[in-house]
Amino acid sequence: MRIGVLTGGGDCPGLNAVIRAVVVTGGRLHGDVAVGYLDGWRGVMERRSVPLEPGRVEDLLTLGGTILGSSRTNPFATEGGPGIATDNLAGDGIDALVAIGGDDTLGVAERLGALGVCAVGVPKTIDNDLSGTEVTFGFHTAVETATEAIDRLRTTAESHHRVIVCEVMGRHVGWIATYAGIAGGADEILVPEVPFEVAEVCDRIKQRHERGGYSSVLVVSEGALPRPGPDLDSAKAATTPRTIDQFGHAQLGGIGAWLATEVERRTGYESRHTTLGHIQRGGTPTAYDRVLATRFGVEAVAAVHDGTFGKMVALKAGRIVRVPLEEAVGRPKSLDLQLLTEVAAPFFG
Ligand code: F6P
């Protein structure tokens, strides 16, 4: 078979490991020929692709990023775009397409499926916000990176008796903040799913410092905001999104800086902030993500050869399964709040 492969949306560690798995297992087990589209759906729209021979991908397991490049191009945002995409795939003789991405990329795969494209999805995102799978590859690596950063922030916070606010990614879900916050022993974790009260956060910090704590490390998700009121207005003014992508997502960031300023103003404790940003997306995947990405890629090839299209490979109860794409892209998987309230919160303040 002739299999097209693309990586779309924000990159994350493990993308290359999936590409390697698809190319190697497809080639060795089935004699498939793989073609890599460049820069996500943009490559399909512009008919830009490269041949993916096994020799070209064998060293990819540990490499971060994606050798195919990525973009947030949405064929459905362009007049006639879906027709261009289907025509180009047909023109390239693509029998099946393995789309590696998050809800946006896989949402396009699902919609093109209705137009006759034989697509299988592979769930990718550091945010871990994709429904239908317990975990996406890339999340584990991002959490490791954020945890290491929190550990480092802790020692300098202690030296200077400061409050340090660490802003992490995650868009509108608090998975990275909560996992990294628990792992790093955060004194406060603020997530988009639970609007926070600045006065309460400051009270807990004060209590901690009055008990003899010399420093505090707060982890805030980039999408977290205060409860409605003047603080919300002020935070929104300070974090106004700069750009909106073709899927309607605003670029987030700035809540950590705003919060650090507020904490210092209200408590009198010297405060700093650090935004981890794209450091969380770069670099080599952890062993866990290398294994998960490889399992996903192997299963995607199996699904192609079973003729099981319109599905996403997924992790459920430790096993790799196939779920309908519409289950994955319908709505984001928000944080399991029990983790925050029962596992993380007892350690706050
Ligand atoms: O979805 C992954 C993600 O890293 C989000 O956590 C973040 O909000 C966004 O992508 C950043 O996107 P960009 O790299 O386009 O600024």
Residues whose N, C-alpha, C, O or C-beta is under 5 A from the ligand:
A	BS01	F6P	G10 D127 M169 G170 R171 L252
